[in-house]
Structure formats: structure tokens, C-alpha cells
Amino acid sequence: MYKRWSLNAIAERFGRSKSAIYKIVKKWRRQGTIERTRGTGLMNKKSTNVQDANLIQYLEENPFETANEAAHITNFPASQRTAQRRIRETSNLRSRIAAS
């Protein structure tokens, strides 16, 4: 025979909140496991360093193009927002600055 523990007792024993223990027990009852579900968590990067570099190079050679146009022309694989983020992260290019 086994002893039934309360959620509070388990939470105290393992130094976790009662709600965390509740979620674990709930997952165990529904799925029979507490393993992470595949596909949850941080998404993988949607573009490679080469694709990022191609985007930046195109914009350096064509300073009056918008980020969205450059992403389309260079077949950048991610969203327009990601293209804008990569430009900001990996180059000195900024919007609304006159081209030299």
C-alpha cells in the first residue's frame, strides 16, 4: 500500500509551488508522462548566417531599398519582422538615415 501525499506536502518536500506540482500531476494524469511535449520551447533560428549576410550585402549595395523589398529580392526565409531584426542586429544600417 502507498501513502497519498497532499499537493502541499509534495510542494514543500521538493521546494516547488503548489501550482507547479498541480500542473505536473495534471499532466501525468492526462498523458501518463511528465516529459516535455515535442515542439514546445524556444523556436529555432529561421535564417542562416549566410542568408543574413546576403540580406545585409544587398542593402549595402542598394541603400535606398526597404528591408521588406530586400528580404523579398534575396529570398530571405523568415518574416519581414525577422529580416528587420537581423538588419538591426548584424549591421550598422539604420532606417531614416540618408544614404551616403
C-alpha positions as CSV (number, residue, x, y, z in Angstrom):
1,M,0.0,0.0,0.0
2,Y,1.2,3.5,-0.7
3,K,0.8,6.8,1.2
4,R,-1.2,9.5,-0.5
5,W,0.6,12.9,-0.3
6,S,-1.1,16.2,-0.5
7,L,-0.1,18.8,-3.0
8,N,1.2,21.0,-0.2
9,A,3.3,18.2,1.2
10,I,4.9,17.5,-2.2
11,A,5.5,21.1,-2.9
12,E,7.2,21.6,0.5
13,R,9.3,18.5,0.0
14,F,10.6,19.5,-3.4
15,G,10.7,23.2,-2.8
16,R,8.2,24.0,-5.5
17,S,4.9,25.9,-5.6
18,K,1.6,24.1,-5.1
19,S,0.5,25.3,-8.6
20,A,3.7,23.8,-10.2
21,I,3.0,20.4,-8.5
22,Y,-0.6,20.6,-9.6
23,K,0.4,21.1,-13.2
24,I,2.8,18.2,-13.1
25,V,0.2,15.9,-11.6
26,K,-2.4,17.0,-14.1
27,K,0.0,16.3,-17.0
28,W,0.8,12.9,-15.6
29,R,-2.9,12.0,-15.3
30,R,-3.6,13.2,-18.9
31,Q,-0.6,12.0,-20.7
32,G,1.0,9.4,-18.5
33,T,4.3,11.2,-18.5
34,I,5.8,14.5,-17.4
35,E,8.2,14.7,-20.4
36,R,8.2,17.9,-22.4
37,T,5.9,17.8,-25.4
38,R,7.9,18.0,-28.6
39,G,7.8,21.3,-30.3
40,T,7.4,23.4,-27.2
41,G,10.0,25.9,-26.1
42,L,12.3,28.2,-28.0
43,M,11.9,28.2,-31.7
44,N,15.0,27.6,-34.0
45,K,16.5,30.4,-35.8
46,K,14.7,30.8,-39.2
47,S,17.7,32.1,-41.2
48,T,21.3,31.1,-41.6
49,N,24.3,33.4,-41.2
50,V,24.8,33.2,-44.9
51,Q,21.2,34.3,-45.6
52,D,21.6,37.1,-43.1
53,A,24.9,38.2,-44.8
54,N,23.2,38.2,-48.2
55,L,20.4,40.4,-46.9
56,I,22.9,42.9,-45.4
57,Q,25.1,42.9,-48.5
58,Y,22.2,43.6,-50.8
59,L,21.1,46.5,-48.6
60,E,24.7,47.9,-48.5
61,E,24.8,47.8,-52.3
62,N,21.2,49.2,-52.7
63,P,20.9,51.7,-49.9
64,F,17.5,53.0,-50.9
65,E,15.7,49.7,-50.8
66,T,13.5,48.9,-47.9
67,A,14.1,46.0,-45.6
68,N,10.9,44.3,-46.9
69,E,11.9,44.7,-50.5
70,A,15.4,43.4,-49.8
71,A,14.0,40.4,-48.0
72,H,11.8,39.6,-50.9
73,I,14.5,40.0,-53.5
74,T,17.1,38.0,-51.6
75,N,14.5,35.2,-50.8
76,F,15.0,35.7,-47.1
77,P,13.3,32.7,-45.5
78,A,11.8,34.4,-42.4
79,S,9.2,37.1,-41.8
80,Q,9.6,40.7,-42.7
81,R,9.9,41.5,-39.0
82,T,12.7,39.0,-38.6
83,A,14.5,40.5,-41.6
84,Q,14.3,43.9,-39.9
85,R,15.6,42.4,-36.7
86,R,18.6,40.7,-38.4
87,I,19.5,44.0,-40.2
88,R,19.4,45.8,-36.9
89,E,21.4,43.1,-35.1
90,T,24.1,42.4,-37.7
91,S,24.8,45.7,-39.4
92,N,25.2,49.4,-38.9
93,L,22.4,50.1,-41.3
94,R,19.6,52.2,-39.8
95,S,16.3,53.4,-41.2
96,R,15.5,57.0,-41.9
97,I,19.2,57.9,-42.4
98,A,20.2,59.4,-45.7
99,A,22.3,57.1,-47.8
100,S,25.9,58.2,-48.4
